[in-house]
Amino acid sequence: MRTGIRLGIDVGTVRIGVSRSDPSGFLASPLETVARADDGSDVARIVQLVTEHEAIELVVGLPLALSGRRTASTEDAVGFAERLAGAVAVPVRLVDERLSTVTATVSLRQSGKNSRKSRSVVDQSAAAVILQHALDAERSSGRPAGSDVSPPSA
């Protein structure tokens, strides 16, 4: 298992949930919610977080339909991951995120939180679910989870 902090990213149309692993790559925790923006400030904030936390990798959730088919949300997440890959000097990986938001919502509800009143917390928690899945997969297989994203061609 590689050591180093990873950031998990849950891309939404309005908000982007961000999570962070511990330096050993064992545990993911919610970190921040970033507002989605057309002006690139969302990517810029994530670049800042990579620098602040000295992250070695970004793990972006790939929202597929339950059947495994790609959707409009899939294409949006891939496009966002490609923009990130062009803006950061660390690897960006796409990891299947099916049911991450549902898992995060159920966990928050079980802890007594109302998901409607804490949507930004749901986004962060979903990012933590995505990142934890990637960490667990790497620990069991010995290889980074998901697929590598190349920056868009110029």
C-alpha positions as CSV (number, residue, x, y, z in Angstrom):
1,M,0.0,0.0,0.0
2,R,1.4,3.4,-1.0
3,T,1.6,6.0,1.7
4,G,0.5,9.6,1.3
5,I,-2.6,11.6,1.5
6,R,-5.3,11.2,-1.2
7,L,-8.2,13.5,-1.9
8,G,-11.6,12.1,-2.9
9,I,-13.9,14.1,-5.2
10,D,-17.6,13.7,-5.6
11,V,-18.6,15.8,-8.6
12,G,-22.1,17.2,-8.5
13,T,-23.9,19.8,-10.7
14,V,-24.1,22.3,-7.8
15,R,-21.5,21.2,-5.3
16,I,-18.3,19.1,-5.2
17,G,-17.7,17.0,-2.1
18,V,-14.1,16.6,-1.1
19,S,-12.6,14.1,1.3
20,R,-9.1,13.4,2.6
21,S,-7.3,10.2,3.6
22,D,-4.8,10.0,6.5
23,P,-1.1,9.8,5.5
24,S,-1.1,6.0,5.7
25,G,-3.9,5.7,3.2
26,F,-6.1,3.8,5.7
27,L,-9.0,6.0,6.5
28,A,-11.0,8.6,4.5
29,S,-12.8,11.6,6.2
30,P,-15.0,14.4,4.9
31,L,-13.1,17.6,4.3
32,E,-14.9,20.3,2.4
33,T,-17.6,21.2,0.0
34,V,-16.7,23.3,-3.0
35,A,-19.3,25.3,-5.0
36,R,-19.4,24.2,-8.7
37,A,-18.5,27.2,-10.8
38,D,-18.2,28.0,-14.5
39,D,-15.3,30.3,-14.0
40,G,-12.8,27.6,-12.9
41,S,-12.7,28.6,-9.3
42,D,-13.9,25.1,-8.3
43,V,-10.8,23.5,-10.0
44,A,-8.6,26.3,-8.5
45,R,-9.9,25.5,-5.0
46,I,-9.2,21.8,-5.4
47,V,-5.7,22.6,-6.7
48,Q,-5.2,24.6,-3.5
49,L,-6.4,21.7,-1.4
50,V,-3.9,19.4,-3.2
51,T,-1.1,21.8,-2.2
52,E,-2.3,22.4,1.3
53,H,-2.6,18.7,2.1
54,E,0.4,17.6,0.0
55,A,-1.9,15.1,-1.7
56,I,-0.2,12.4,-3.8
57,E,-3.4,11.6,-5.8
58,L,-7.0,12.6,-6.6
59,V,-9.7,10.0,-6.7
60,V,-12.8,11.2,-8.6
61,G,-16.1,9.3,-8.4
62,L,-17.4,8.0,-11.7
63,P,-21.2,8.0,-11.5
64,L,-22.4,5.1,-13.7
65,A,-26.0,3.9,-13.9
66,L,-26.7,0.8,-11.8
67,S,-26.5,-1.2,-15.1
68,G,-23.0,0.1,-15.6
69,R,-24.0,2.4,-18.5
70,R,-22.5,5.9,-18.8
71,T,-24.9,8.8,-18.3
72,A,-24.8,12.6,-18.6
73,S,-23.5,12.7,-15.0
74,T,-20.7,10.2,-16.0
75,E,-19.6,12.5,-18.9
76,D,-19.7,15.5,-16.6
77,A,-17.5,13.8,-14.0
78,V,-15.0,12.6,-16.7
79,G,-14.8,16.1,-18.1
80,F,-14.2,17.6,-14.6
81,A,-11.6,14.9,-13.9
82,E,-9.8,15.8,-17.1
83,R,-9.8,19.5,-16.1
84,L,-8.3,18.5,-12.8
85,A,-5.7,16.3,-14.5
86,G,-4.6,19.3,-16.5
87,A,-4.3,21.5,-13.5
88,V,-2.5,19.4,-10.9
89,A,0.8,17.7,-10.8
90,V,-0.5,14.5,-9.2
91,P,-2.3,11.5,-10.7
92,V,-6.1,11.7,-11.1
93,R,-8.0,8.5,-11.1
94,L,-11.7,7.7,-11.8
95,V,-13.3,5.2,-9.5
96,D,-16.8,3.7,-9.8
97,E,-19.0,5.5,-7.3
98,R,-22.4,3.7,-7.7
99,L,-24.5,4.2,-4.5
100,S,-21.9,6.4,-2.7
101,T,-24.5,9.2,-2.2
102,V,-27.1,6.7,-1.0
103,T,-24.5,5.1,1.4
104,A,-23.6,8.6,2.7
105,T,-27.2,9.6,3.2
106,V,-28.1,6.4,5.1
107,S,-25.1,6.8,7.3
108,L,-25.9,10.4,8.1
109,R,-29.6,9.6,8.8
110,Q,-28.5,6.8,11.1
111,S,-26.3,9.3,13.0
112,G,-29.4,11.6,13.4
113,K,-28.6,14.1,10.7
114,N,-31.3,15.4,8.3
115,S,-29.8,15.1,4.8
116,R,-32.0,17.9,3.4
117,K,-30.6,20.4,5.9
118,S,-27.0,19.1,5.5
119,R,-26.6,18.6,1.7
120,S,-23.0,19.8,1.8
121,V,-22.2,17.3,4.5
122,V,-23.7,14.6,2.3
123,D,-21.4,15.6,-0.6
124,Q,-18.4,15.4,1.7
125,S,-19.5,12.1,3.1
126,A,-20.1,10.7,-0.4
127,A,-16.6,11.8,-1.4
128,A,-15.3,9.9,1.7
129,V,-17.2,6.8,0.7
130,I,-15.7,7.0,-2.8
131,L,-12.2,7.5,-1.4
132,Q,-12.6,4.8,1.3
133,H,-13.7,2.3,-1.5
134,A,-10.5,3.2,-3.5
135,L,-8.3,2.8,-0.4
136,D,-9.8,-0.5,0.5
137,A,-9.5,-1.8,-3.1
138,E,-5.8,-0.7,-3.3
139,R,-5.1,-2.4,0.1
140,S,-6.6,-5.7,-1.1
141,S,-5.2,-5.7,-4.6
142,G,-1.9,-3.9,-4.2
143,R,-2.7,-1.7,-7.2
144,P,-4.3,1.8,-7.3
145,A,-8.1,1.6,-7.8
146,G,-9.9,2.8,-10.9
147,S,-8.5,4.2,-14.1
148,D,-5.9,6.9,-14.7
149,V,-7.1,10.1,-16.2
150,S,-4.9,11.9,-18.8
151,P,-5.2,15.7,-19.1
152,P,-7.2,16.8,-22.2
153,S,-5.2,17.2,-25.4
154,A,-4.3,20.8,-26.3
